[in-house]
């Protein structure tokens, strides 16, 4: 379910990514977990030491950090 509504896009290392924020609550500075749908896959990002990292160990850390940074800049979190 897409509650935030907007498809966001970014390019990382020459690859385009489209993602949608799936969190039920609006994002704020207190948000510590963001659920996103990235190119059709659901991923969870968690905030650690002011960076957004994949909750799953096998996740692509660079892409997760880039998506987290994009979201943080867009929503000022």
C-alpha positions, 0 to 999 in steps of 0.5 A: 500500500502506497500511503506517501503517494509519490514515486521518487527517482534517483540515479546511483552509479549510472543506474536509475532507481524508482522507489515509493515510501510505504510507511503508514505514518508520515516521516519525521526526525523521530523516524528510525525505520523506512519501508520502501518499494524499490523497483518492485522489491520491498526493502526496509531501511534503518537509521544507524549513526545518522546513515540509512542502512538496509535492515537485511544483512544481504542488502546493497548498502551503497544503494540503501544509503543513497536512497536514505539520503535522498529521502532524508533530504526530500523530507528533512528528516 
